[in-house]
């Protein structure tokens, strides 16, 4: 269980406050637990939605094809590979 030592102040309307209090009472939980559980669920949905990207299959296939293409190394990298500077001991 996470240590809950931070406060988050919210401004709500009278209607919202009453609804939260009634719902929390019906569930046998505190208003704080009701609100944070709802916020936790929504935050997870949003984070999950932004953690991945969906693209059409043809775009994905083009990306994979581009990644499979071999590209030449820059001249400076070629030179570095041809002239090792360290010895394996």
Secondary structure, DSSP 8 states (H G I E B T S, - for coil): -------------HHHHHHHHHHHHHHTS-HHHHHHHHHHHHHHHHHHHHH-----HHHHHHHHHHHHS-----HHHHHHHHS------
